[in-house]
Amino acid sequence: MTNSIDTTPRPAVAPGSAERGDAVISTHGLRCSYGSFTAVDGLDLTVHRGELYALLGTNGAGKTTTLEVLEGHRTADAGRVEVLGGDPTDRGRIRPRIGTMLQDSGLAPELTVRESILLSGAVSGRDDDVDRVLGLVGVDHKARARVAQLSGGERRRVDFAAAVWGTPELVFLDEPTTGLDPAARDALWAVVAELREAGVTFVLTTHYLEEAAENADRIGLMHRGRIRREGTVADLTAGSTTSIRFVAPGPLDGLPLEVARTENDLVVIETDDAQRDLGALLGWAADADRPLARLTVHESGLDDVFRDLSRAS
């Protein structure tokens, strides 16, 4: 993935469009139901121009339904939704301005990679150079290969190429790195970073929490149809505790710290000041000549916040 991004200035945005308030996506009180089941329950969401917003959530949280509304594939039952300053179901207006990378794009197996990208580009209504785009995502050497001959990771890169064809204003990435090896993942995120420099906005859904933590400006955590937590990784993990674990070296007489619990023969201490309490623990162990086997320090991260959300009622 070495070719440069197309940074051609975008056409002027009409009054009342996404330039207003710098919001590319805005929803208020969004509701969607399937019969008696409420999938999205009063969702409020704002995504700003140029940011990468990660929408994460538990299974059945309503992420897919939310994306279907934002992409214009479904009409909400209630609430307000604007994408790029208007109704996302206005396909003639919205289609040339967004790119979508679905979990399964349904590439025609009999087409070549080059034909697939050209077809997708024609449908998008955007202009681009097919060789540039294939080089950008690192599949130019597969241009004449049929889709049926590609590996899973190569197909994902073709999906990505179709999504970013013509440098759209807004791109939806649904599990973009599934099937990619570490080098290909790094290359994909490098292209995303370049596109963001060109002003492209991204909405990401992924089960790879570390990718969301590393790449997203803000993260929204959905559970039961609503965003329950939102902010930067620092915002979401603020106030979280750090755990210190070790095998008890015999009696814990005189231990200067409170034991929170035991897990699989490990003593667990929770702290909001790991440096202070780890120092106290090591000093106690040294003074008493008690080795601390399997000693680990784990700082709470996004995965812990996510687990807490999953356990919420």
N, C-alpha and C positions, 0 to 999 in steps of 0.2 A: 504494500500500500504506500506508494511513493509519489504518485502524481499530485500536483497541487490542486487546491480547492478553487472552484470558480467563485471569485469575489466580486463579480460584476455588480455594480450598485443596483438595488432593487427599484422597481417603479414606485412612484409616489403612492402613498396610501391615502385613500379617500377619507374625507372628514367623517368622524364617527366610527372609524375602523379601529384596529388593534392599537394604533398609536395612542388612543385616548387612555390615559392612566397607565400606559405601558403594559397593559394586560393582554396577553395573547389568548388566554383561556379564563373565563369567569363563569362560575355557576353559583346560584343561590337557591337553597331549599330544593335541590334536585331530588325527585322521587321517581322510582321505577319499580313496578311490581309485576310478578308473574302469578296471576290469579290472586290467591290470598297471601302469597309470600312477597314480602317487601324486600327487594334486593338492594335498592339504594334508598336511604331514608333521610332526606333533608340534607343533602350534601352541599357544603359550601367549599369552593375551591377557586384559587387564583394562581395562575402561572404567568410569570412575567417574561417579557421579550428577552431572549438571549440566555435564559437560565436552563439548567437541566433539573427537572423535577422528577423525583422517583416516587411513584405511587405503589406502595407495598401493602400487603395485608394478608390476613389469614385466609384459608380456603373458604370460599363462599362469602367473602367479605363484600363483594359487589364491584370489584375492580373491573372485571370484564364488561359488565353492564355499563359502568361509567365510561369506559373507553368506547364502547359502541355508540353511546350518545355523543361523545366528543368528536368522534370520527364521522358522524352523520349517518350511521347505519341504523339508528333506533331513535324514536321520538320519546322524550321523557313524558311521564304521566302528569307531572306537576313541577313547578319551579322554573327558574330562568337559567338559560345557558347561552353563552356567546363564545364563539371561536373565531379568532381573527376579526373581531368586530361585528359578527353577524350570526345568523342561524346556520349551524353546521349541516343541516339537511339541505341547504341550498348548494347542491352539488356543482352546478355550473360555476359558482363563485369560489367554492372552497377547494374543489379537487385540484386545481393547478397549484395551490398554495401549500398543500400538505403532502408529506410522504409517510407511508405506513409500512412497518415491518412486522407482520403477523407471526405468530408461533408456527403456523403452517400456511405458506402462501399459495400452495397448490400449483407450483410450477409445472407446466406441461412437459412430461418426460421426453417427448419426441423432438422438442425444439432444442436448438443449440443455445449455449449461454448467450452468445451475441444476439440471437433472435429473441430470446426471452427478455433481455434488457431493452432492445428496440421496441418490442411490443408494449412492455410496461411503460416506457417513456412516452409512446404515442398515446396511451390511455391517460397518462398524467396531465397532458397538455403543456408540459414544460419542454424546453429545448436543452440539449446537451450533446456532447460528443461521446459516442459509445466506447471508443478506445480509451478516452480519458477516464471514464467511470470504471471500466474494467481494471485499468491500472491502479486506480485509486484504492480499490478493495482487494487487489492482489489476485485476481482471477483472469488476467489478460492472457495467460498461457493456456487457459481452458476455453478460449473464445469459441472455438469450433467444436468443442465436445458437446455431446447431447446431455441434457439435464439428467437423464437416467444413468449416465456414467459417472456422475459426481458423487463424492463422499458427502456425508451429512454436514460436515463443516463447510465444504465448498458450496453447498446449496444455501447455507445461511449467509455466506458472503455475497452470493447472487441476490438473495432477498434484500440484503443491506444496500447493494448497488442500486436496486430498483427503488428503494425508499429514498435515497439521497440524490437520485437523478435530477439534474436541473437545479440543485441547491434550493429546496423548498424552504418556506419560512418556518414551518412547524413540522417536526418529525416525531411519530410515535414508534417507540422501540419496545416490542413485546418479547421478552426473553431473547435478546439479540445474540447472546454469546453461547447459547446452548449448542453443544457439539463442536465448539472451537477449541483448539489446543491453546496453551498459555500464550504462545507467540502471536497467534492469530487474534486472540482477545486483546492483547496489548495494541496490536495494529489497528483494530477496530476503534478502540477508545482514542487512539491518536487522531484518527480521521474525525471522530466526533468533536474532539478538542479544536481541530482546525475549522470545522464547520461552525462551531460556536463563536470563533473569532470573526467569522463572516456574518454573525448575527442570527444564526439559526437557533430556534428554541426546540428543546427535546422533552418529551414525556416518556419516562422509562418505567417498565414493570419487569421485575426479575425476582428469582428466588435466590440469586447470589447476593446475599446481603453485603458482603465485602465490596462488591462492585458498586452498589448504591452508595455505600459509605465513602468510597474513594472518589467517585465521580459526580455525585449529585450536589447541587447547591442547597436544595431543601428536600426533605423527605416527608411524605404524608403516610401515616399508618392507618389503614382502614380496618374496621372490625364491625361486623353486623350492619353494613350499609352506611357507616359514617366514618369520617376522619377523626380518630380519637386522639392522635398526637401528631404534631407537625412542627418542623423546624430543621435546623442544621443538625448534624450528628452531635455537635457539642450541646445544642439545646436539648436534644432527646436523651442524652446520657447524663446531663447535669444532675447532680445529687445522687447518682448511682453509687453503690458501694463496691469496694474491691475486696476480694476474698483471698485469704492466705490459707493454704492447705498443707498438711504434713502428717506423717505417721507419728502417733504419740510415742515418745521415747520412754515409755514407762509411766509412772505416776506424774501428774501435771502439778505437783505441789509447787506453790509459789509462782505459777504462771502469771505474768503481769497483765494478761489480756483475757477478755471474756470469750468463752467458747460459744459460738452460735449454734453449732450442731456437729454431728459426725456423719460422714458419708463413706461407706465402703472402707471402714477402718481408718479413714482420714479425719483428723481434727480440722474443723472449718472455723476460721475467725473472720468476721466481717469488719471492715474499717473504712472510714472516710479520710484517713491519712495513712496511706500505705507505708511511706518512708519512715514515719515516726514509729508505727507499731511493728514494722518488720525489724527495725533496729532494736526495739525492746525485746522482741522474741529471740533474735540472734544473741543478744547480750545474756538473756536468761539461759539459753541453751549452752553458751560458752562457759558461763559461771558454773553451771551444774554438770558440765561435761556430758551433755546429752545430744547426740547427733540427730538432726531432723531429716529423716529419710523422706524422699519424694516431695520435697518442699517446692511449692509453686505459688506464684502470685498472679491472680487473674483480675484484670481491670474490666469492669462491666462495659459492654459495648452494645452495638445496635442489635446483635443477636439476643442479648439478654432482655432488652426493651421489647423486642418482638415476642419473646417467650412470655413475658409478663402480660402482653396484650392478648396472646392466645389463651391465657388462663383466665382472662377477665370474663365476667358474666355477661 
